[in-house]
Amino acid sequence: MTEFTPDNHYAGLLTQAKALFRITQSQEAIISTLRSKLTELESQLAMVGTAEIEAQRAANEQLTNEIELIAAKCERLTESFATLMEHSTGVAGLHLNGDVAPWSELTEGGRFEEWLLPLSEPRDQSIDALKAQWQAEAIPDFIRDMGERLRTQDNRITADPLFCVFEKDYVVTEEGYGHDRIDWADVRDEYTLIDPDSDKWHRLEALYQACRDVDKNYQRNAIKLVDKFVTAAFTEEGAKDHIRMNGHNLRKPFVYVTSLFRTPEMIELRDWLKNQGMQEVTNAD
């Protein structure tokens, strides 16, 4: 669906006005031609017989009915056009400083196109002000603020950047394959880590290294730290806001910048956000 704007409304009115006017002119030309034909046929009736006259009159009556139908349609089109012009006076007045030409002046002497042409020229300050007001009301403040941050933030030398929040997560891995540490845990009731600086941890590790039996209540695991995605934001400030609000639930959170490379819908959305508020900045300059 086409987004409603003053320009769209204005352009639609002009298109309808031109179409209705051309249809009206075409119908009036047809009516004029048919009426001339009737006059010619009536002149011929005096020179033919009675039977031929009756047949011709029947044909004339049918033709007359068709003419009246066309005339009625033409009248309805004229009324529709007049209604359209009435509804368009607000737009037309902006361009003519409130001086809207009467219908009779528009349709006589081919002045319609002459009158309609100025409506296609650039609008004056009043329509520009209306458009600016509409844009201001249509775009929320937080969207314009986001656009300002997108235009001014450090993009970390990255095209179309997306600021991602990660945290460190622990996964069990095979010892000797890039593990980061060894954990000992008490698994009698629940998985409870033993402090790696404690004597208990060192006794258990010494027993394991000496190939001695270890109590089955204790479990040894090789642990690797991996980066776990949490969320993403278009701005670095947005990513940092998440850490400020939710960092207490995260494990060593940090911000990492990636690119929206070859992701058209996200790039278009980011560009649209980036351009919001640009008009106010341009006008201020």
C-alpha positions in Angstrom: 0.0 0.0 0.0 1.3 3.5 -1.0 2.2 5.6 2.1 0.0 8.6 2.5 1.8 11.9 2.0 0.7 15.4 1.0 2.6 14.9 -2.3 0.8 11.6 -3.0 -2.6 13.1 -2.3 -1.8 16.1 -4.4 -0.5 14.0 -7.4 -3.6 11.8 -7.2 -6.0 14.7 -7.4 -4.2 16.1 -10.4 -4.3 12.7 -12.2 -8.0 12.3 -11.5 -8.8 15.9 -12.6 -7.0 15.5 -15.9 -8.6 12.2 -16.7 -12.1 13.5 -15.9 -11.6 16.6 -17.9 -10.5 14.6 -21.0 -13.4 12.2 -20.7 -15.8 15.1 -20.4 -14.4 16.8 -23.5 -14.6 13.5 -25.5 -18.2 12.9 -24.5 -19.3 16.4 -25.4 -17.7 16.0 -28.8 -19.6 12.8 -29.3 -22.9 14.4 -28.3 -22.4 17.3 -30.7 -21.7 14.9 -33.6 -24.8 12.8 -32.8 -27.1 15.8 -32.7 -25.7 17.1 -36.0 -26.5 13.6 -37.4 -30.1 13.8 -36.1 -30.6 17.2 -37.8 -29.3 15.8 -41.1 -31.6 12.8 -40.8 -34.7 14.9 -40.1 -33.9 16.9 -43.3 -34.0 13.7 -45.3 -37.4 12.6 -44.0 -39.3 15.1 -46.2 -38.0 13.3 -49.3 -39.0 9.7 -48.5 -42.2 7.7 -48.2 -44.4 7.2 -45.1 -43.1 3.6 -44.3 -39.5 4.8 -44.7 -40.3 7.8 -42.5 -41.7 5.6 -39.7 -38.6 3.3 -39.9 -36.3 6.3 -39.9 -38.2 7.8 -36.9 -37.8 4.6 -35.0 -34.1 4.6 -35.7 -34.0 8.3 -34.7 -35.8 7.6 -31.5 -33.2 4.9 -30.6 -30.4 7.2 -31.5 -32.0 9.9 -29.4 -32.2 7.6 -26.4 -28.5 6.7 -26.8 -27.6 10.4 -27.0 -29.6 11.1 -23.8 -27.8 8.3 -22.0 -24.4 9.7 -23.1 -25.5 13.2 -22.1 -26.5 11.9 -18.7 -23.2 10.1 -18.3 -21.4 13.3 -19.4 -23.4 15.3 -16.8 -22.4 12.8 -14.1 -18.7 13.1 -15.1 -19.0 16.9 -15.0 -20.5 16.7 -11.5 -17.8 14.4 -10.4 -15.2 16.7 -11.8 -16.8 19.7 -10.0 -16.8 17.7 -6.8 -13.2 16.8 -7.3 -12.4 20.5 -7.8 -14.3 21.4 -4.7 -12.3 18.9 -2.7 -9.1 20.1 -4.3 -9.5 23.8 -3.5 -7.4 23.5 -0.4 -4.4 22.3 -2.4 -5.1 24.6 -5.4 -5.4 27.6 -3.0 -1.9 27.0 -1.8 -0.6 27.6 -5.3 -2.9 30.3 -6.3 -2.8 32.2 -2.9 -6.4 31.3 -2.3 -7.6 32.6 -5.7 -9.3 29.5 -7.2 -10.6 30.1 -10.7 -14.4 29.5 -11.2 -15.4 26.4 -13.1 -16.7 28.4 -16.0 -13.3 30.0 -16.5 -11.6 26.7 -16.3 -13.6 25.0 -19.1 -14.0 27.9 -21.5 -11.3 28.8 -24.0 -9.1 25.8 -23.1 -7.9 27.5 -19.9 -8.1 24.3 -17.9 -4.6 23.1 -18.9 -3.3 26.6 -18.4 -4.7 26.7 -14.9 -3.7 23.2 -14.0 0.0 23.7 -15.1 1.0 25.9 -12.2 -0.1 23.1 -9.8 2.8 21.0 -11.1 5.4 23.6 -10.2 7.2 23.6 -6.8 4.9 24.4 -3.9 5.2 27.5 -1.8 6.3 27.7 1.8 2.9 26.8 3.2 2.9 23.3 1.6 6.5 22.8 2.5 5.7 23.7 6.1 2.8 21.2 6.1 5.0 18.5 4.8 7.6 19.2 7.4 5.0 19.1 10.1 3.7 15.8 8.8 7.1 14.3 8.8 7.9 15.5 12.3 4.7 14.0 13.6 5.1 10.7 11.7 8.7 9.9 12.9 9.1 9.3 16.7 11.8 11.2 18.6 13.7 8.0 19.5 14.0 7.1 15.8 15.5 10.6 15.0 17.8 10.2 17.9 18.9 6.8 16.6 19.5 8.3 13.2 21.8 10.9 14.7 23.8 8.3 16.6 24.2 6.2 13.4 25.5 9.3 11.5 28.0 10.3 14.2 29.2 7.1 15.9 32.5 5.4 15.4 31.9 2.5 13.0 35.1 0.7 13.9 36.3 0.8 10.3 33.4 -1.5 9.4 30.9 -1.1 6.5 27.2 -1.3 7.6 28.2 -2.2 11.2 26.1 -4.2 13.7 27.1 -4.0 17.3 26.7 -7.4 19.0 26.8 -8.2 22.7 28.6 -11.5 23.5 29.4 -13.2 26.8 31.8 -16.0 27.7 30.3 -19.5 28.0 31.9 -22.7 29.2 31.7 -25.9 27.3 33.2 -29.3 28.1 35.8 -30.4 25.5 38.4 -33.0 25.0 41.6 -32.4 27.0 44.5 -31.3 24.8 42.2 -29.8 22.1 42.4 -26.1 22.9 40.9 -26.4 26.4 41.3 -23.4 28.6 41.2 -25.0 32.1 40.6 -28.1 34.1 37.6 -28.2 36.5 37.0 -30.4 39.4 33.4 -30.6 40.7 31.6 -32.3 43.5 28.6 -34.1 41.9 27.0 -35.7 45.0 24.0 -33.4 45.2 24.5 -31.0 42.3 27.4 -29.9 40.1 29.5 -27.8 42.5 32.8 -26.4 41.2 35.8 -26.8 43.5 38.0 -23.7 43.8 41.1 -24.3 41.5 43.3 -22.5 44.1 42.2 -24.8 47.0 44.1 -27.7 48.4 41.3 -30.0 47.6 41.5 -29.2 43.9 45.3 -29.8 43.9 44.9 -33.2 45.8 42.4 -34.4 43.3 44.5 -33.3 40.3 47.6 -35.0 41.8 45.7 -38.3 42.3 44.5 -38.1 38.6 48.0 -37.3 37.3 49.4 -40.2 39.3 46.8 -42.5 37.8 45.3 -43.2 41.2 41.7 -43.9 41.9 39.6 -40.9 42.6 36.3 -40.9 44.6 33.4 -41.2 42.2 31.7 -38.2 43.8 34.2 -36.0 42.0 34.3 -35.3 38.3 37.1 -33.9 36.2 36.3 -31.9 33.0 38.4 -30.0 30.4 36.7 -26.7 29.8 36.9 -24.3 26.9 35.7 -20.7 26.9 33.6 -19.8 23.9 31.9 -16.6 22.8 28.1 -16.8 23.1 25.8 -14.3 21.2 23.4 -12.4 23.5 21.8 -9.6 21.4 22.6 -6.9 18.8 22.0 -3.2 18.2 22.4 -0.8 15.3 24.4 1.6 17.6 27.2 1.0 20.0 25.4 3.0 22.6 22.4 0.6 22.3 24.7 -2.4 22.9 26.3 -0.8 25.9 22.9 0.1 27.3 22.1 -3.6 27.3 25.2 -4.5 29.2 24.5 -1.7 31.7 20.9 -3.0 32.3 21.6 -6.8 32.0 25.3 -7.2 32.6 24.8 -8.7 36.1 23.2 -11.8 34.3 26.0 -12.2 31.8 29.5 -13.8 32.1 32.2 -11.4 31.0 30.1 -9.5 28.4 31.7 -7.5 25.7 30.7 -5.6 22.4 31.9 -7.0 19.1 31.3 -5.3 15.7 30.3 -7.3 12.7 29.1 -6.3 9.3 25.7 -6.6 7.6 27.6 -7.6 4.4 25.2 -8.9 1.7 22.1 -8.6 4.0 20.0 -6.2 1.9 17.0 -5.9 4.1 19.0 -5.1 7.2 21.2 -2.7 5.2 18.1 -0.9 3.8 16.6 -0.7 7.3 19.8 0.7 8.8 20.1 3.3 6.0 16.5 4.4 6.5 17.1 4.8 10.2 20.4 6.7 9.5 18.5 9.2 7.3 15.8 10.1 9.9 16.3 13.6 11.2 18.7 14.4 8.4 16.2 17.0 7.1 16.2 19.0 10.4 20.0 19.0 10.3 20.1 20.3 6.7 17.5 23.0 7.5 19.5 24.1 10.5 22.6 24.5 8.4 
